[in-house]
């Protein structure tokens, strides 16, 4: 997951008040958690993987609710850019849900994790190149901060370990812990952004 190196108007903002800086930090955190999962075994691996699942679920859901709609509406060709990211995210979520049902000691776990890592890294590079750079150039400090606030609220509300049944809609429990966490994140983002859903 490469980092943007070109200076942009929002570069002097604190990471907590700039949605692009915040999401870039999360990309780095995700990369580090993949490293930790790969380098550990047993309970340490399980714990690192739980943290990875939580961060990926919150991060991707917040992007779906905040970044992609902005890109779709405000950038030339934004609809295709957003659609491409959503296709990537759907595939990653499906693999993440499958992995979430696999014990970290299972021989099938590491090959699937490495596939997920590759997909997530390619997706993050595409976000950075096709979305983040344009967002920084397109919106003012106030909107960068509002978007960051919504992402931080989503991150703060997420349980450290996703459990079914934490969401408000009973029907979503059947979708599994990753889906439940994503639903809760979606609700939090909508609340902070002032949307009814």
C-alpha positions in Angstrom: 0.0 0.0 0.0 1.9 2.9 -1.3 1.7 6.4 0.3 0.9 9.5 -1.6 4.0 11.6 -1.9 2.7 14.6 -4.0 1.9 17.6 -1.8 -1.8 18.5 -1.6 -3.8 21.3 -0.1 -4.8 19.2 2.9 -1.3 17.9 3.8 -0.9 20.3 6.7 -4.0 19.1 8.5 -3.7 16.8 11.5 -4.4 13.2 10.6 -7.5 13.1 12.8 -9.0 16.1 11.0 -8.3 15.0 7.4 -10.2 12.0 6.1 -7.5 11.2 3.5 -4.7 11.2 6.2 -6.9 9.1 8.5 -7.6 6.5 5.8 -4.0 6.4 4.7 -3.0 5.7 8.4 -5.5 2.9 8.4 -4.0 1.4 5.2 -0.7 1.3 7.1 -2.3 -0.2 10.2 -3.9 -2.9 7.9 -0.6 -3.7 6.3 1.0 -4.0 9.8 -1.8 -6.3 11.0 -1.3 -8.6 8.0 2.4 -8.7 8.9 1.5 -9.6 12.5 -0.9 -12.3 11.5 1.7 -13.9 9.2 4.5 -13.7 11.8 2.6 -15.2 14.8 1.0 -18.5 15.7 -1.7 -19.8 18.1 -3.5 -17.3 20.3 -1.3 -14.4 19.1 -2.3 -15.1 15.5 -6.0 -15.4 16.5 -5.8 -12.0 18.3 -4.0 -10.3 15.5 -6.5 -11.7 13.0 -9.5 -10.5 15.1 -8.0 -7.0 15.1 -7.4 -7.2 11.3 -11.0 -8.3 10.7 -12.4 -5.5 12.8 -10.2 -2.8 11.1 -10.9 -4.1 7.6 -14.7 -4.3 8.2 -14.8 -0.8 9.7 -12.5 0.8 7.1 -14.2 -0.6 4.0 -17.7 0.1 5.3 -16.7 3.7 6.1 -15.2 4.1 2.7 -18.4 2.7 1.1 -20.5 5.3 3.0 -18.2 8.3 2.8 -15.6 8.1 0.1 -17.2 6.3 -2.8 -20.5 8.3 -2.8 -18.4 11.5 -2.8 -16.2 10.2 -5.7 -19.3 9.1 -7.6 -21.0 12.5 -7.3 -18.1 14.9 -7.6 -15.3 13.5 -9.9 -15.3 13.2 -13.6 -15.7 9.5 -14.3 -16.4 9.0 -10.6 -19.2 6.5 -11.1 -16.9 4.0 -12.8 -14.1 4.6 -10.2 -16.5 4.0 -7.3 -18.0 0.9 -9.0 -14.6 -0.6 -9.5 -13.7 -0.1 -5.9 -17.0 -1.6 -4.8 -16.4 -4.7 -6.9 -12.9 -5.1 -5.3 -14.4 -4.6 -1.8 -17.2 -7.1 -2.4 -14.6 -9.8 -3.3 -12.4 -8.9 -0.3 -15.4 -9.1 2.1 -16.4 -12.5 0.8 -12.9 -13.8 1.3 -12.7 -12.1 4.7 -16.0 -13.7 5.8 -14.7 -17.1 4.7 -11.5 -16.6 6.6 -13.4 -15.4 9.6 -15.0 -18.9 9.7 -11.6 -20.6 9.4 -9.4 -21.4 12.4 -6.1 -19.6 12.1 -4.3 -22.9 12.7 -6.1 -24.5 9.8 -3.7 -25.3 6.9 -6.1 -23.5 4.5 -5.9 -20.3 6.5 -2.5 -18.9 5.4 -3.0 -19.3 1.6 -6.4 -17.6 1.9 -4.9 -14.8 4.1 -2.1 -14.2 1.5 -4.7 -13.9 -1.3 -6.7 -11.5 0.8 -3.6 -9.5 1.5 -2.8 -9.2 -2.2 -6.3 -8.1 -3.0 -6.5 -5.6 -0.2 -3.1 -4.1 -1.2 -4.2 -3.7 -4.8 -7.5 -2.2 -3.7 -5.7 0.3 -1.4 -3.4 1.4 -4.1 -6.3 2.0 -6.4 -8.1 4.1 -3.7 -5.0 6.2 -3.1 -4.5 6.8 -6.8 -8.0 7.2 -8.1 -9.9 8.5 -5.1 -7.8 10.0 -2.3 -5.7 12.3 -4.3 -8.7 13.8 -6.0 -10.6 14.2 -2.7 -7.8 16.3 -1.3 -7.9 18.5 -4.4 -11.7 18.8 -4.5 -12.9 19.6 -1.0 -12.3 22.1 1.7 -10.8 21.6 5.2 -14.3 21.6 6.8 -15.5 18.7 4.7 -12.3 16.7 5.1 -12.8 17.1 8.9 -16.5 16.1 8.7 -15.6 13.0 6.8 -12.8 12.2 9.2 -15.2 12.6 12.2 -17.5 10.0 10.6 -14.6 7.5 10.0 -13.3 8.0 13.6 -16.8 7.5 15.0 -17.2 4.2 13.0 -13.8 3.0 14.2 -14.6 3.9 17.9 -17.9 2.1 17.9 -16.7 -1.2 16.5 -16.2 -4.0 19.0 -12.7 -5.3 19.3 -14.1 -8.7 18.3 -17.1 -8.8 16.0 -20.0 -10.9 17.4 -23.3 -11.7 15.8 -26.2 -10.1 17.6 -24.6 -6.7 18.2 -26.5 -5.1 15.4 -30.0 -3.8 15.7 -31.7 -5.8 13.0 -32.1 -9.5 14.0 -32.2 -10.6 10.4 -28.6 -9.4 9.9 -27.4 -11.8 12.6 -27.7 -14.7 10.1 -25.2 -12.9 7.8 -22.3 -13.5 10.3 -20.0 -11.4 12.4 -18.3 -9.5 9.6 -21.7 -8.4 8.1 -23.0 -7.4 11.5 -20.0 -5.2 12.1 -20.3 -3.6 8.7 -24.0 -2.9 9.4 -23.2 -1.2 12.7 -20.5 0.8 11.1 -22.9 1.9 8.3 -25.4 3.1 10.9 -22.8 5.1 12.8 -21.4 6.8 9.7 -24.9 7.8 8.6 -25.6 9.2 12.0 -22.4 11.3 12.1 -22.9 12.5 8.5 -26.5 13.5 9.2 -28.1 10.9 6.9 -31.2 8.9 7.8 -30.0 5.9 5.9 
